[in-house]
């Protein structure tokens, strides 16, 4: 039995947040030769599970009745995330000599949460469902299985998330231009061998064939949760801005070799969901500051493919 206390943070300057607290549990399956286990808990957000959105508790040694009471926080959770994502809670046994072993898991749809309210879940862990042995499958079933596996991998690639970014947009009627605030990033993908990145952010106002609209933030060393609080200004008429789109990309700075693309997003009239609402809010209400978290994906925009 696992007990999870979950809460969706209220909407504010830092966007939406989900707090996960893990509480006492009893009766884990023995995994080690001494009849005990060294359990820890991993959290992933589905779909799009990746290292960038994995959170992990401390390991409790030699026990079948661990007590964590740890708070794990996902920063930058959006309204779209709350509507479509599911929290996967996995319990594993740490083994320093061999690979860690899976004990059980459970899943909680985020749509069951309400803003600024804690909710308790007492849920039994489910065992990992074994796959059918290839030798026990017919050729046709093996073909279907391979196809479905490849399809799932393709979908996971399309849905791969590389972190989140908090943007502030304001169209200034007095200065006759767009103010773009790069506030912070959260849960960025690690690109270096030390488990961190050295991230910086680039912005483009497209179309821009000569790339004169490029701006770059400073580089933040050894972090997956950088804070920038930097602002860039684009001098442009409001009517002309409606024909543009704002491209945001995050990169890992490397000395002596090409920089690594971490993730990106684009805001414009061709965007969807919260990206479109954010862009329209900026266009339709001049002189009002609009802040919004956005998900970074692994899709590299064409205009940035050769210009890190």
VEXDREN-2710 file (C-alpha; in Angstrom, 1 decimal):
% VEXDREN-2710
k/r/px/py/pz
1/UNK/0.0/0.0/0.0
2/UNK/1.3/3.4/-0.9
3/UNK/0.0/6.7/0.5
4/UNK/0.5/9.8/-1.6
5/UNK/-0.5/13.4/-0.7
6/UNK/-0.8/15.4/-3.9
7/UNK/-1.6/19.1/-4.4
8/UNK/-1.8/21.4/-7.4
9/UNK/-0.4/24.8/-6.7
10/UNK/-2.3/27.9/-7.4
11/UNK/-1.7/29.9/-10.6
12/UNK/0.8/32.7/-10.0
13/UNK/4.1/34.1/-11.1
14/UNK/5.7/30.7/-11.2
15/UNK/2.8/29.0/-12.9
16/UNK/1.2/25.8/-11.7
17/UNK/2.9/23.3/-9.4
18/UNK/2.3/19.8/-8.2
19/UNK/3.6/18.7/-4.8
20/UNK/4.0/15.0/-4.1
21/UNK/4.6/13.9/-0.5
22/UNK/5.3/10.3/0.2
23/UNK/4.1/8.9/3.6
24/UNK/4.4/5.6/5.6
25/UNK/3.8/2.4/3.7
26/UNK/3.8/-1.2/4.9
27/UNK/4.5/-4.7/3.6
28/UNK/7.0/-4.4/0.8
29/UNK/8.1/-7.5/-1.0
30/UNK/11.6/-8.8/0.2
31/UNK/14.1/-8.3/-2.5
32/UNK/17.5/-9.1/-0.9
33/UNK/19.1/-12.3/0.5
34/UNK/18.6/-11.0/4.0
35/UNK/14.8/-10.9/3.6
36/UNK/14.6/-7.1/3.4
37/UNK/14.9/-4.4/0.7
38/UNK/16.5/-1.0/0.1
39/UNK/13.5/0.8/-1.3
40/UNK/13.2/4.2/-3.0
41/UNK/10.5/5.9/-5.0
42/UNK/10.7/7.3/-8.5
43/UNK/8.1/9.7/-10.0
44/UNK/7.5/10.2/-13.8
45/UNK/4.9/12.3/-15.6
46/UNK/3.2/10.4/-18.5
47/UNK/3.1/10.6/-21.4
48/UNK/6.6/11.9/-22.2
49/UNK/8.5/10.2/-19.4
50/UNK/12.2/11.0/-19.5
51/UNK/15.1/11.8/-17.3
52/UNK/14.1/15.5/-17.4
53/UNK/10.9/14.9/-15.4
54/UNK/12.1/12.1/-13.1
55/UNK/12.1/12.8/-9.4
56/UNK/13.5/10.4/-6.8
57/UNK/13.4/10.0/-3.0
58/UNK/16.2/8.9/-0.7
59/UNK/16.8/5.2/-0.3
60/UNK/15.7/3.6/3.0
61/UNK/18.1/0.8/4.0
62/UNK/17.2/-2.8/5.1
63/UNK/13.5/-2.3/5.6
64/UNK/10.1/-3.6/4.3
65/UNK/8.3/-0.7/6.1
66/UNK/9.9/2.5/4.8
67/UNK/8.9/6.0/5.9
68/UNK/9.8/8.8/3.6
69/UNK/7.6/11.8/4.3
70/UNK/9.5/13.7/1.5
71/UNK/8.1/16.5/-0.6
72/UNK/8.9/16.3/-4.3
73/UNK/7.9/19.2/-6.4
74/UNK/7.4/19.5/-10.2
75/UNK/7.9/23.2/-11.2
76/UNK/6.1/24.6/-14.2
77/UNK/3.1/22.3/-14.5
78/UNK/0.6/23.8/-16.9
79/UNK/-3.1/23.5/-17.2
80/UNK/-2.7/21.2/-20.2
81/UNK/-0.5/19.0/-18.1
82/UNK/-3.1/18.8/-15.4
83/UNK/-5.8/17.8/-18.0
84/UNK/-3.8/15.0/-19.8
85/UNK/-0.9/13.8/-17.7
86/UNK/-0.6/11.0/-15.2
87/UNK/1.8/10.7/-12.3
88/UNK/3.5/7.3/-12.2
89/UNK/4.8/6.3/-8.8
90/UNK/7.3/3.4/-8.9
91/UNK/8.9/1.7/-6.0
92/UNK/12.3/0.1/-6.6
93/UNK/15.0/-1.8/-4.6
94/UNK/18.5/-0.3/-4.8
95/UNK/21.3/-2.8/-5.5
96/UNK/24.8/-1.4/-5.7
97/UNK/26.3/-4.6/-7.1
98/UNK/23.8/-5.3/-9.8
99/UNK/20.9/-3.4/-11.4
100/UNK/18.1/-1.9/-9.3
101/UNK/15.0/-4.1/-9.1
102/UNK/11.4/-3.1/-9.7
103/UNK/9.0/-3.7/-6.8
104/UNK/5.7/-2.2/-7.9
105/UNK/4.0/0.9/-9.2
106/UNK/0.7/2.9/-9.2
107/UNK/-0.6/5.8/-11.3
108/UNK/-2.6/9.0/-10.4
109/UNK/-4.2/11.1/-13.1
110/UNK/-3.4/14.8/-12.4
111/UNK/-7.0/15.7/-13.4
112/UNK/-8.1/14.4/-10.1
113/UNK/-6.4/17.3/-8.3
114/UNK/-7.8/20.8/-7.7
115/UNK/-5.9/24.0/-7.3
116/UNK/-4.4/24.7/-3.8
117/UNK/-6.0/21.5/-2.4
118/UNK/-4.2/18.5/-1.0
119/UNK/-5.6/15.1/-1.8
120/UNK/-4.7/11.8/-0.2
121/UNK/-4.5/8.6/-2.2
122/UNK/-4.2/5.1/-0.6
123/UNK/-3.4/2.8/-3.5
124/UNK/-2.0/-0.7/-3.7
125/UNK/1.2/-1.2/-5.7
126/UNK/0.7/-3.2/-8.9
127/UNK/3.3/-5.7/-10.1
128/UNK/5.0/-5.1/-13.5
129/UNK/3.0/-6.8/-16.2
130/UNK/5.3/-9.4/-18.0
131/UNK/5.5/-9.5/-21.7
132/UNK/4.6/-12.7/-23.6
133/UNK/7.6/-14.9/-24.5
134/UNK/8.4/-14.6/-28.2
135/UNK/8.6/-18.4/-28.5
136/UNK/5.0/-18.6/-27.3
137/UNK/3.7/-16.2/-30.0
138/UNK/2.8/-16.9/-33.5
139/UNK/4.6/-15.2/-36.3
140/UNK/1.7/-12.9/-37.0
141/UNK/1.5/-12.0/-33.3
142/UNK/5.2/-11.3/-33.2
143/UNK/4.8/-9.1/-36.2
144/UNK/2.0/-7.1/-34.6
145/UNK/3.9/-6.9/-31.4
146/UNK/7.0/-5.5/-33.1
147/UNK/4.8/-3.0/-35.0
148/UNK/3.1/-1.8/-31.8
149/UNK/6.5/-1.5/-30.0
150/UNK/7.9/0.5/-32.9
151/UNK/4.8/2.7/-32.9
152/UNK/5.0/3.2/-29.2
153/UNK/8.7/4.2/-29.5
154/UNK/7.9/6.7/-32.3
155/UNK/5.1/8.2/-30.2
156/UNK/7.4/8.5/-27.2
157/UNK/10.0/10.2/-29.4
158/UNK/7.4/12.7/-30.6
159/UNK/6.3/13.3/-27.0
160/UNK/9.7/13.6/-25.5
161/UNK/10.0/16.5/-23.2
162/UNK/13.2/18.3/-22.4
163/UNK/12.0/20.6/-19.6
164/UNK/10.0/23.7/-19.1
165/UNK/10.5/27.4/-19.5
166/UNK/8.8/30.4/-17.9
167/UNK/8.2/33.3/-20.3
168/UNK/6.9/36.8/-19.9
169/UNK/5.4/38.7/-22.9
170/UNK/4.4/42.3/-23.1
171/UNK/3.6/44.5/-26.1
172/UNK/4.6/48.0/-25.2
173/UNK/2.4/50.6/-27.0
174/UNK/4.7/53.4/-25.7
175/UNK/7.9/51.8/-27.0
176/UNK/6.2/50.2/-29.9
177/UNK/7.6/46.8/-29.5
178/UNK/7.6/43.4/-27.9
179/UNK/9.3/42.7/-24.5
180/UNK/10.3/39.1/-24.0
181/UNK/11.2/38.0/-20.5
182/UNK/13.2/34.8/-20.0
183/UNK/12.6/34.2/-16.4
184/UNK/13.7/30.6/-15.6
185/UNK/13.7/27.0/-16.7
186/UNK/12.9/23.8/-14.8
187/UNK/13.6/20.1/-15.1
188/UNK/15.9/20.5/-18.1
189/UNK/17.4/17.5/-19.7
190/UNK/21.0/16.7/-18.6
191/UNK/23.4/16.9/-21.5
192/UNK/26.8/16.6/-19.7
193/UNK/28.5/13.5/-18.2
194/UNK/28.2/15.1/-14.7
195/UNK/24.4/14.9/-14.9
196/UNK/23.9/18.6/-15.4
197/UNK/23.9/21.1/-18.3
198/UNK/25.3/24.6/-18.9
199/UNK/22.1/26.1/-20.3
200/UNK/21.4/29.4/-22.1
201/UNK/18.3/30.5/-24.1
202/UNK/18.0/31.9/-27.6
203/UNK/15.1/33.8/-29.0
204/UNK/14.2/34.6/-32.7
205/UNK/11.3/36.6/-34.1
206/UNK/10.4/34.7/-37.3
207/UNK/10.4/35.0/-40.2
208/UNK/13.9/36.4/-40.0
209/UNK/16.0/35.3/-43.0
210/UNK/19.1/37.3/-41.9
211/UNK/18.8/36.3/-38.2
212/UNK/19.0/39.9/-37.0
213/UNK/16.5/39.2/-34.3
214/UNK/18.5/36.7/-32.4
215/UNK/19.0/37.3/-28.6
216/UNK/20.9/35.1/-26.2
217/UNK/20.8/35.0/-22.4
218/UNK/23.8/34.4/-20.2
219/UNK/25.1/30.8/-19.6
220/UNK/24.2/29.2/-16.2
221/UNK/26.8/26.6/-15.1
222/UNK/26.0/23.1/-13.9
223/UNK/22.2/23.4/-13.4
224/UNK/19.0/21.9/-14.7
225/UNK/16.9/24.7/-13.1
226/UNK/18.5/28.0/-14.2
227/UNK/17.1/31.4/-13.3
228/UNK/17.7/34.2/-15.8
229/UNK/15.3/37.1/-15.3
230/UNK/16.6/38.6/-18.5
231/UNK/14.5/40.7/-20.9
232/UNK/14.9/41.4/-24.6
233/UNK/13.1/44.0/-26.8
234/UNK/12.0/43.8/-30.4
235/UNK/11.0/47.0/-32.0
236/UNK/8.0/46.2/-34.2
237/UNK/4.5/47.5/-35.0
238/UNK/1.6/45.5/-33.4
239/UNK/0.1/44.7/-36.8
240/UNK/3.3/43.4/-38.1
241/UNK/3.9/41.3/-34.9
242/UNK/0.7/39.4/-35.7
243/UNK/2.4/38.0/-38.7
244/UNK/5.4/36.8/-36.7
245/UNK/6.2/33.9/-34.4
246/UNK/8.5/33.7/-31.4
247/UNK/11.0/30.9/-31.4
248/UNK/12.5/29.9/-28.1
249/UNK/15.4/27.3/-27.9
250/UNK/17.5/26.2/-24.9
251/UNK/21.1/25.0/-25.5
252/UNK/23.9/23.4/-23.5
253/UNK/27.1/25.4/-23.8
254/UNK/30.2/23.4/-24.5
255/UNK/33.8/24.6/-24.8
256/UNK/35.7/23.5/-27.9
257/UNK/32.8/21.8/-29.6
258/UNK/29.4/22.5/-30.9
259/UNK/26.7/23.3/-28.3
260/UNK/24.0/20.7/-27.7
261/UNK/20.3/21.4/-28.3
262/UNK/18.2/20.8/-25.2
263/UNK/14.7/21.8/-26.2
264/UNK/12.5/24.4/-27.8
265/UNK/9.0/25.8/-28.3
266/UNK/7.4/28.3/-30.7
267/UNK/4.6/30.8/-30.0
268/UNK/2.5/32.2/-32.8
269/UNK/-0.9/32.2/-34.5
270/UNK/-0.1/28.7/-35.8
271/UNK/0.6/27.4/-32.3
272/UNK/-2.0/25.5/-30.3
273/UNK/-3.3/25.4/-26.7
274/UNK/-1.5/27.5/-24.1
275/UNK/1.1/28.6/-26.5
276/UNK/-1.6/30.1/-28.7
277/UNK/-3.4/31.7/-25.8
278/UNK/-0.2/33.2/-24.5
279/UNK/0.5/34.8/-27.9
280/UNK/-3.0/36.0/-28.4
281/UNK/-3.1/37.5/-24.9
282/UNK/0.0/39.5/-25.7
283/UNK/-1.3/40.7/-29.1
284/UNK/-4.8/41.6/-27.9
285/UNK/-4.0/43.4/-24.6
286/UNK/-1.1/45.8/-25.0
287/UNK/0.9/47.0/-22.0
288/UNK/-0.2/43.9/-20.0
289/UNK/2.4/41.4/-18.8
290/UNK/1.6/37.8/-19.6
291/UNK/3.6/35.0/-17.8
292/UNK/3.2/31.4/-18.7
293/UNK/5.1/28.1/-18.4
294/UNK/5.7/26.2/-21.6
295/UNK/7.0/22.7/-22.3
296/UNK/10.3/22.3/-24.2
297/UNK/10.4/19.4/-26.7
298/UNK/13.1/17.7/-28.6
299/UNK/12.0/19.2/-32.0
300/UNK/14.7/21.4/-33.3
301/UNK/13.3/24.4/-35.3
302/UNK/14.7/24.7/-38.8
303/UNK/16.0/28.2/-38.2
304/UNK/18.1/27.0/-35.3
305/UNK/19.4/23.8/-36.8
306/UNK/22.7/25.3/-37.9
307/UNK/23.1/28.3/-35.6
308/UNK/23.7/27.3/-32.0
END
